[in-house]
Amino acid sequence: MTQSGDLYEFAFRGILAEEALDKCGRLHPNLVGALADGFAERLGIELLDEQFVASARQMAMVYTAVTAFENSVRKFISNVLLEKLGESWWETAASANMKKKVEARQKDEEKVRWHTQRGASQITYTDMSDLGNIIRNNWPHFEPHIPSAEWANAVFDIIERSRNVIMHSGYLGPEDVERVGINIRDWIKQVGT
């Protein structure tokens, strides 16, 4: 057989193998590794461009880390201020501007009753920069846990920059992913989870 004949046979066998796998129930490449409970099918992932899905899947791990970090910071702040200021800590610790912004977000979400809301407590309606402001404005309560309010803000600024890229369908380079990881690890070593 000729060299082009060998190449043709190889390519044709590949096509036949792909068809056989599809007939046997092979998952669409966009569904491989998808979450349990049929989330991928509910979202129509298999209908989307495979390259976009592959890129998004890589960023999903970063999103997971950033989201878990952001919520752990909220929990940390809530726990510290609950211990120091009591049940009504939000009223005492949050600035007037922050309260106003959070109330506006809550009212906006109340108008759309058919959609899941962010959460039950006011702190779930804050941005990462708000978290830094809470720490700065209540510094004596956080001083035993954090080297400085500026350090906390620097960590939040770095992670929020990457968060915003991901949340607006962007893709982080390896250096940015590592930077997020370094800052999360530094925070956990300092504060805990």
C-alpha positions as CSV (number, residue, x, y, z in Angstrom):
1,M,0.0,0.0,0.0
2,T,1.2,3.5,-0.7
3,Q,2.0,6.1,2.0
4,S,-1.2,8.1,1.1
5,G,-3.2,4.9,1.2
6,D,-1.9,4.2,4.7
7,L,-2.8,7.7,5.8
8,Y,-6.3,7.4,4.3
9,E,-6.9,4.0,6.0
10,F,-5.7,5.5,9.4
11,A,-8.0,8.5,9.1
12,F,-11.0,6.4,8.0
13,R,-10.5,4.0,10.9
14,G,-10.5,7.0,13.2
15,I,-13.8,8.2,11.8
16,L,-15.3,4.8,12.2
17,A,-14.1,4.5,15.8
18,E,-15.6,7.9,16.6
19,E,-19.0,6.8,15.1
20,A,-18.9,3.5,17.0
21,L,-18.2,5.3,20.3
22,D,-21.1,7.7,19.7
23,K,-23.4,4.8,18.9
24,C,-22.4,3.1,22.1
25,G,-23.4,6.1,24.2
26,R,-20.2,8.1,24.5
27,L,-20.7,11.4,26.2
28,H,-20.2,14.5,24.2
29,P,-16.7,16.0,25.0
30,N,-18.4,19.0,26.7
31,L,-20.2,16.6,29.1
32,V,-17.1,14.6,30.2
33,G,-16.3,15.4,33.8
34,A,-19.5,17.5,34.2
35,L,-21.2,17.7,37.5
36,A,-23.5,15.0,38.8
37,D,-27.3,15.5,38.9
38,G,-27.5,16.3,35.2
39,F,-26.3,19.9,35.5
40,A,-24.5,19.8,32.1
41,E,-27.6,18.5,30.3
42,R,-29.8,21.1,32.0
43,L,-27.4,23.8,30.9
44,G,-27.0,22.6,27.3
45,I,-23.3,22.4,27.6
46,E,-23.1,19.9,24.7
47,L,-24.5,22.6,22.4
48,L,-21.7,25.1,23.1
49,D,-18.4,25.5,21.3
50,E,-15.9,22.8,22.7
51,Q,-13.0,25.3,22.9
52,F,-15.0,27.7,25.0
53,V,-16.2,24.9,27.3
54,A,-12.6,23.6,27.7
55,S,-11.4,27.1,28.6
56,A,-14.3,27.6,31.0
57,R,-13.7,24.3,32.6
58,Q,-10.1,25.3,33.4
59,M,-11.3,28.5,34.9
60,A,-14.0,26.7,36.9
61,M,-11.4,25.4,39.3
62,V,-10.1,29.0,39.8
63,Y,-13.7,30.2,40.3
64,T,-14.3,27.5,42.9
65,A,-11.2,28.6,44.8
66,V,-12.1,32.3,44.6
67,T,-15.7,31.7,45.6
68,A,-14.8,29.5,48.6
69,F,-12.1,32.1,49.6
70,E,-14.6,35.0,49.4
71,N,-17.2,33.1,51.5
72,S,-14.6,32.0,54.0
73,V,-13.6,35.6,54.5
74,R,-17.2,36.6,55.0
75,K,-17.5,33.9,57.6
76,F,-14.3,34.9,59.3
77,I,-15.5,38.6,59.5
78,S,-18.9,37.6,60.7
79,N,-17.5,35.3,63.4
80,V,-15.0,37.9,64.7
81,L,-17.6,40.7,64.8
82,L,-20.3,38.4,66.3
83,E,-18.0,37.5,69.1
84,K,-16.9,41.1,69.7
85,L,-20.1,43.1,69.0
86,G,-22.9,40.6,69.3
87,E,-25.8,39.7,67.1
88,S,-26.3,43.2,65.8
89,W,-22.7,43.5,64.6
90,W,-23.8,44.6,61.1
91,E,-25.5,47.7,62.4
92,T,-22.4,48.7,64.4
93,A,-19.6,47.6,62.0
94,A,-20.9,48.4,58.5
95,S,-20.6,52.0,57.2
96,A,-23.7,54.0,56.2
97,N,-22.7,53.8,52.5
98,M,-22.2,50.0,52.7
99,K,-25.6,49.5,54.4
100,K,-27.2,51.6,51.8
101,K,-25.6,49.6,48.9
102,V,-26.5,46.3,50.6
103,E,-30.1,47.4,51.2
104,A,-30.5,48.4,47.5
105,R,-29.1,45.0,46.4
106,Q,-31.5,43.2,48.7
107,K,-34.5,45.2,47.5
108,D,-33.5,44.6,43.9
109,E,-33.4,40.9,44.5
110,E,-36.8,40.9,46.3
111,K,-38.3,42.3,43.1
112,V,-37.2,39.1,41.2
113,R,-38.9,36.5,43.4
114,W,-38.6,33.8,40.8
115,H,-34.8,33.7,41.2
116,T,-32.6,32.4,44.0
117,Q,-31.2,35.2,46.2
118,R,-27.6,35.6,47.3
119,G,-28.1,34.8,50.9
120,A,-29.9,35.6,54.2
121,S,-27.3,37.9,55.8
122,Q,-26.2,41.3,54.7
123,I,-22.6,40.4,54.4
124,T,-23.5,38.1,51.4
125,Y,-24.4,41.2,49.5
126,T,-21.0,42.8,49.9
127,D,-18.1,43.0,47.4
128,M,-14.5,42.0,48.4
129,S,-13.6,45.7,48.7
130,D,-16.4,46.0,51.2
131,L,-14.9,43.2,53.2
132,G,-11.6,45.1,53.4
133,N,-13.4,48.2,54.5
134,I,-15.2,46.3,57.3
135,I,-11.8,45.1,58.5
136,R,-10.2,48.6,58.3
137,N,-13.1,50.3,60.0
138,N,-13.2,47.7,62.8
139,W,-9.4,47.2,63.1
140,P,-9.1,46.6,66.8
141,H,-11.2,43.5,66.5
142,F,-9.1,42.1,63.7
143,E,-5.7,43.1,64.9
144,P,-5.1,39.8,66.7
145,H,-5.7,37.8,63.5
146,I,-4.3,39.9,60.6
147,P,-0.9,41.7,60.3
148,S,-2.5,44.9,59.0
149,A,-5.7,46.1,57.3
150,E,-3.5,47.1,54.3
151,W,-2.3,43.5,54.0
152,A,-5.9,42.2,53.9
153,N,-6.8,44.8,51.3
154,A,-3.8,43.8,49.2
155,V,-4.9,40.2,49.2
156,F,-8.5,41.1,48.4
157,D,-7.5,43.4,45.6
158,I,-5.3,40.8,43.9
159,I,-7.9,38.1,44.2
160,E,-10.8,40.4,43.1
161,R,-8.9,41.4,40.0
162,S,-8.7,37.8,38.9
163,R,-12.2,37.1,40.1
164,N,-13.5,39.9,37.8
165,V,-11.7,38.5,34.8
166,I,-13.2,35.0,35.3
167,M,-16.7,36.4,36.1
168,H,-16.7,38.3,32.8
169,S,-15.8,35.2,30.7
170,G,-12.1,35.9,30.7
171,Y,-9.2,33.5,30.9
172,L,-6.4,33.8,33.4
173,G,-2.8,32.9,32.5
174,P,-0.8,30.5,34.6
175,E,1.0,33.3,36.5
176,D,-2.4,34.8,37.5
177,V,-3.7,31.5,38.6
178,E,-0.6,31.0,40.7
179,R,-0.9,34.5,42.2
180,V,-4.4,33.7,43.3
181,G,-3.2,30.5,44.9
182,I,-0.3,32.2,46.7
183,N,-2.6,34.8,48.2
184,I,-5.2,32.2,49.3
185,R,-2.5,30.1,50.9
186,D,-1.0,33.1,52.6
187,W,-4.5,34.1,54.0
188,I,-5.2,30.6,55.3
189,K,-1.8,30.4,56.9
190,Q,-2.4,33.7,58.7
191,V,-6.1,33.5,59.5
192,G,-7.2,29.9,59.0
193,T,-10.1,28.7,56.9
